[in-house]
Amino acid sequence: MREETREQPAPLRSGLTTGSCATATSLAAARLLLSGVDADAVHITLPKGKVVQMRLEFCRRNGDCAEAGTLKDAGDDPDVTHGALLYSQVRLLATPGVRFVAGVGVGTVTRPGLVLAVGEPAINPVPRRMISEHLQQLANDCGYSGGFEVTVNVRDGDQLALKTMNPRLGILGGLSILGTSGIVRPFSCAAYIASIQQGIDVAHSNGYTHVAACTGNASEDTMRQVYNLPEIALIEMGDFVGAVLKHLRKVPMARLSLCGGFGKISKLAAGNMDLHSRHSSIDLPQLAGWAQALGADQSLQQAIITANTSQQALALAHAAGIALGDAVCAHARAFACSVVPAQVQVEVFAIDRQGAIVGRAGVQ
């Protein structure tokens, strides 16, 4: 049975990235090859200088290579890789340097627009640097002048990757080996924002000039129905509309469609960049004010102010013939246009819980 939630909140626990796991397992395997040391734990140095110890599930020779594995510990971050077995296989090469290979469960880049070239294993630059630096230091300590072939694997990584944005980004066959600091911060937004930015970059690099940024599955389905856009042009932004709008300053698109539930779009209309309930709330008095501008009488305004949900407020307005959905989208569009470059055509869609469009503004 699952433990009950604590009555008193406790500090959230940090974890370690897949990049840190790949570094630790590569170092352990290489050390076994060069020095014969078979360890059950290994110390690595993170990019900012912190030294951490990582437990190993195994460290063994396997033919002409050695392999070591560890379980990914994401701390209290809701990470799909938490608990996954990550293992590295290392072979010695005659020439210096490190050659990276995508093993089982690690993806390969198939589309331009990412930081890695097409055909490269999806092992990001910082993890590559971490692995290379640790192996070079080991080589120096052991008086070894050759190089290393490092194959990184994640058990069931191909299935775990289906829960990420990798397939849409053109990273096929498995997960990406990620990390910039080596540490996973609990409930960090950084990884999600990075995936949004990558999605826009990949769409742009593949010649798409129109992208639709959506808050969830229902809004994505709506955009497919309206425009028949391919997966590559659909950006899963969740609550992070600000990440989309700001990134278009660097990678301008000709056209941006924003789509989300009416409540989320009303938050955008109020000038919020983060649509999560932790950071913004639905302003019912403001909705009443917008309804008033459309002709709502005092009783309807009061009913909107005291509504239980934004959906109820919308229904009240709709029953009175007040196009509150369109008005909210118009305000949301005006705010979005104030952030993105002037040449980007912006349109906004609001949907109800069934995915039906209840408001629209722009382009058409």
N, C-alpha and C positions, 0 to 999 in steps of 0.2 A: 504494500500500500504506500502511496506517495505521502511524504511528510506534510504535515499541516504548515501553512504559511505562518512565519513568525509574527507574534503580536507587535513586537517592536522592530522597526526596520534596521537591518544591519548593513554595514558598508559593503558595497559591491566588490567582488573579487576580480582582479584583472587576470588575463590569460596570456598565452603566447601564440604568435601567428604561425601559419603554415610555413612561412619563410624561416622562422626560428627552428621549427621542427625539422625542416629539410637541412638546415645548417648543422644541427646537433647530430642527426643520423648520418650525414655525409662525413662529418669529422670522426665520429666513432668508427665507421666502416674503414675509412682511410687509415686511421691510427692502428686498427687491427692488422691491416696489410703491411704497414711500414714498421711497426714495433712489436706486433704480436700481443698487444694489450687488449684483453677482452673485458670490457667494463659493463656495469649495469647502470651507469649514469655518466653524464658528460657535462662539462662546463663550457658555455659559449659566452662571447661578449656581444652585447646588443649594440646597434648603431650609435647610441648616445653614451656608451661606455659601461653600462651596467652589466655585471657578470651574473648569469643565472645558471642553475644546475637543472638538467633535464633527465628524467628517468627514462631508461631504455627498456623496451619489452624484450628485445633480443639483440645480440651482436655476434655474428658468426661468419665463418668463411663459407663460400659457396662456389666451388670450382676455382676459376681464376679471379674471382672477385670476392668482396666482403660486403655484407649487408647488415644494416641496423635499423631498428624500428622504434617508434614512440607513439603514444596516444596523444592526439591533439587535445589540449586543455584550453578551452576558450574562456575559462573563468565563468562569470555570470553573464556573458554576452550570448544572446540568442543566435548562435552561429550554427549553420548546417553541418560544419565540419567538426563540431565538438564531439570528442570521443572517437573520432576516426583514426584508424591506424595509418600513419604515414611512415614509409620506409624508403631508404636510399640504398642503392647498390653502387659500389665504386670499383672501377678497374684502373690499373696503372697504365699510363701511356708513355711512349718514349720521348715525346716532345713536351715541353713545359706548357702550362696553362690548364684550363678546365673546360671540358666539353660537356654540355648539358643535353640530356635526353629525356623526353617525356615518356615515362613508364606507364604502367597500368593505372588508370584512373586520373591521369594528368592530361590536360587538354593540349591541343595544338592550334596555333593561330591560323585562321584560314581567310581572314578579311583584313584589308588595310585599314588604318585609322587608330590602331592601338600603339602602345609604346614599343611593342615587339614586332618584328617583321613577319610577314606571312611565311608559314612553314616552321617558325620557331616554337619550341616547347613553351607552354604558358607558365614560365617561371620568371617572375617580374624582376626588374633591374636590381632592387635593393636585396632581395634574397640571393640573387646571383653574386652580388658583390660580397655579401656576408659569407657565402659558401667559399668563394674564391679566396678571400682574405684568410679564413681559418685554415684552409687546405695549404695555402702558401706558407703560413706560419709553421704548420706541422712539417711541411717539406724542409723548411730551413732548419728546424729543430732536429730532424732526422738525417740531414745531409743528403736529401733526395733531390735530384736535378730534373726528374721527369715530370709528367703531368697526370691528370686524372680525368676519367670519364665518369660523370655522375648521372645516374638514372634515378629520378624521383618518382615514387609511386604513392597512390592513396587507395587503400582498399575500399571498393564500392564507390570510388570517386566518380565513375561515369553516371551512376544513379543519383548521387548527391548533386552533381552538376546540373541536373534537370530542375533542381529547386533554386538555381541561381540564374543570373542573366547571361551566363556564358554562351548558351546556344544562340541567343539573339545577337550577341556580339561577334559571333563567328569563331568562338573558341570551342572546338569540338573534341569529343572523346573523354572529357573529364574536367576536373577542377583547375583553377589557377593557383599557383603558389605565390602568396601575397605577403605584404607587410612593408611598412616603411620605418617603424620604430622597433619592430620585433615584439611589441606588446599589444595585446587586444584590450582596448579600453571598454568596459562594460557599457552596452547599449550605445556605443559610439555611432554617430551618423556618418562618419568619414567614408566608410566603405560603400554605403548606399549612394552617397553623393558622387563618389568616384565612378560608380557604375553608371550613373545618369550621364555624367560627362563623357564617359567612354562610349555610351550608346549614341550620343549626338555626334561625337567624332567619327565613329564608324559609319553612320548614315551619311555624313558629309563627305567622307573619303570615298564612299561608293556611289557618289553622284546624286544623292537624294537632296532635294531642296525644300521638301515639305515633310515635317515631322509632326506627330501628334503625341503630346505628353499627357499621360492619363494617371489618375489617382489609384486605379485598381482594375480588376478583371472586367467588371461591368462596363466601365467607361472605355476600355480597350475594345470590347465587343461592339460598342456603339460606333467607335471610329472606324472599325473594319466595315461595318454596314454602310456608313456614310461615304467613305472614300475608298474602300477596298485596299487600304494601305498594307504593304507587306510587313512582316515582323520587324525587319531592320529599321523601319521608319516609325515604329511604335515605341515610345520611351516610357518605361514604367517609373514614374516619378514619385509615387506614393504621396507623402505629405510635403515633399521638398520641391515645391514649385519655384522657390527662389534659386535653387541650383540650376534649374532649366533656364530661367530668365537671365541670370548672370552669365551663364556659359555662352549664351547666344551673343554676348558682346565680343567674345573671342572667335566663335565659329558661327557667324550669322547665317541663318537660313532665309530663304525667300518667304516661307510661310510657316507659321506655328499655329497648330490647333491645340487648345487646352480643353480637357474634358474631365469632369468630376461630378460627384454628387452635389446636389443643390447646397447643402450645408457647407461643404468644403469650398465651393465657388463663392459662397457669401463671405467666407473668411478672406479669400483673395480679394474680393470686391472692397473689403474694409482695409486693404493695404497690408495684409499679413503674408509674409514669405514662407512661413512654416505653418502648415495647416493642421498639425497634430493638436489634440486637445490640451496637451501639456503646455503649449506655447501660444495658443490662440483659442478664442471661443466665439460662438455665434452671437452676434449683437442684434437681438430681437428689436430693441427700440430703433436701431438704424434701419432694419427692414421695414418697420412701420413708417419711418420717415420717407423711405423711397416709395412705399405704397401711397403715402399721402400725396407725393408729387405726381402720382398717376391718377389721383382723384378719389382715393380711399376716404371714406367718412370717418368720423371720430370713433364710432363703435368698432369698425373694422381695425382701425389702428390699435385700439386697446386690446382687441382680441389677438392681434399679432404679437403685441408686447407680452401678453400673458400665455401665449401658446407653449405647449410642452416641448415641441421640437420645431426645427426649421421646416420640416416637411408639413407639419400641421399649419404653420404660418403660410406656406405656399398654397396649401389646399384652400385655406380661408380666402386668400387673395384671388385664386383661380375661380372659386365659386361666385365671387363678386365681380368677375370680369376684369380683374386687375392683372396685367401681365408682369407680375413681380419677377418671374424667372428671367424674362428678357432684360428687365431693368438691372437685376443683379449681374447678369452676364456683361451688360454694357459697362457697369462700374468696374467689374473685374478686368475687362479688356482695357479700359482706360488706364488702370494701374499697371497692367502688364506692359502696355505700350510706353509707359514712362520709364521702364527699366531696360527694355531691349532696344537695339539700334532702330532708327526711324525707318530703314528700308525693309524691316521684317513685317510682313502682313500678319496680324494676330486676329484670331477668332476664338471665342469661348463658348463652350457648350456646358449646360447643366443637365443632369439626368436625375430621375427618381430612383427608388430602390429596385424597380423592375428594369431599369436601363432605358426607359423612354425619355426622350428629350423634352425637358420642361422649360428650357430657356436657351437662347442663342443670340450672339452678337458678333458682328464683324463679317468681312469678306462676302460670302454668298454670291 
